[in-house]
Amino acid sequence: MADTYEDAPPDGGWGYVVVVAGHFSLFLSLGSLTSFGPFIVRLKEYFGSGAGPIGGISGAALFVTLATGPASSALTARFGTRPVVMAGGFIVSVGLVLSSFATKVYQLYLTYGIVSGIGYGIVLTPSMAFFARYFKTHYATANGIGFAGIAVAWIVLPMLFLELIDAYGWKGATLIVAGISANICVCAALFRPPPQRRVVHTTVVENSSGNERGFAENETHTSTSKLEEKPKDQGKCLKLFLKVIDVKLFNNYLFLIMLLDYFVIGLGLFSSLLFLIARAGSYGIPYQLATTLLLILGVASVVGRATHGFIIDRGIISPAQGLGGGLLVCGLVNIFSFPVQNFVGLAIFYGIFGLANGIFHPLTAVTLKDFLGAGKLPSALGTCNICFGLGGLIGPPITGWIFDVTGDYNNCYFYAGAMLCTAGLLLTLVPCIRKKQAARQAKTADGSHDDQPSRCYRVEEKEFTTHSQVVSD
């Protein structure tokens, strides 16, 4: 018998502060990273380089950010969310400061692509996973509001970056962005560990007929000490690896579906965003007006991120259904928008795209939590983000190759739309997998009678463990 401690999500209280802090943490990390566009034009002029090498800087940073996910999960398990996110914010700022001194393109790959990319990655996964520790009943709503920080960044940061570049040049603007990014540390300071519940495990001994011979449980005692995030020292490299990549997750078919889904989403999503302005320009739409499409997309995405949780939390549809539906809508918008070659039409279509994106993007994490539980969410998110990053690394070059061969952006968006529809359709396998898992569990339970002691966990714990204690901060 042993006592364990688990989070007791208060669904409110300090959780509201956590949502606001997480919102701005994602605003300054993934939101800032995906708003890199205004720097590309000036960097091309400064270095006299093509769009490919300059665009690859943000692509490299994105891949490193998402690939760092498992390592950030391991660091979080070892040191706690607050210090890890603080360290990530500091690394982001250091990388940006170093970038302002770059004299060669390859140096930006090192300073921004790798150093700042690692910092963004260390911030991203813990910030996304922390919402689940404070919210259970209203988790989808809280997660959606937090994730809205990314879409708000698409609205605010491109215009801010453009003004800073015009006023101070790209080097001065980069230094200012480094100072702004340091506020990630302020957000991290608000990630206070949630209250925890002391759980007493019981041991039940059954005879061959299934009757109880007796059970014992630990006696609870009163404690008012504050429980900090201080997991046991892992000690060995193998245990650290298992924290980075939880290999047991790969035995779960639902997790494997999500791994594939993250990869396919990456293949289509970033291509949809990256080539939208170029596509509009090919129709003769002025550049300044074409950039407004991203603003419209961002505003619609904020609406989707901030409101979809009300539907999910009330059980009207499941997280997986919301995720699959949002992906299908985005894919169909890409495929069937080809007759539209004017600003108003594209604004309507990609306003719908933004709304659907605002629904499905936050639900990737909510669906993972629904499939695997909050305890496995940080490790699962980190591993899935690697696949997401690989998709984002491969998708845009494929899309560019399609344009080079065909000379038509419509074909590029057929491809991107097909990828997003495929990702949505993959989730239709979930009910079948869950049905098989339930049947397997029922079969195992029917044949589990023996004379050996059995340890009571979740279900039995509810029956026998009546002395649970919530220790508040």
ABEGO torsion letter per residue (X at the ends): XBBBBBBBBAGEEAAAAAAAAAAAAAAABAAAAAAAAAAAAAAAAAAGBBAAAAAAAAAAAAAAAAAAAAAAAAAAAAAEAAAAAAAAAAAAAAAAAAAAABABAAAAAAAAAAAAAAAAAAAAAAAAAAAAAABAAAAAAAAAAAAAAAAAAAAAAAAAAAAAAAAAEAAAAAAAAAAAAAAAAAAAAABBBBBBBBBBBBBBBBBAAGBBAEBBBBBBBBBABBBBBBBBBAGBAAAAAAAABBAAAAABAAAAAAAAAAAAAAAAAAAAAAAAAAAAAAAGBBAAAAAAAAAAAAAAAAAAAAAAAAAAAAGABBAAAAAAAAAAAAAAAAAAAAABABAAAAAAAAAAAAAAAAAAAAAAAAAAAAAAEAAAAAAAAAAAAAAAAAAAAAAAAAAAAAAAAAGBAAAAAAAAAAAAAAAAAAAAAAAAAAAAAAAAAAAAAAAABBABBBBBBAAAAAAABABBBBBBX
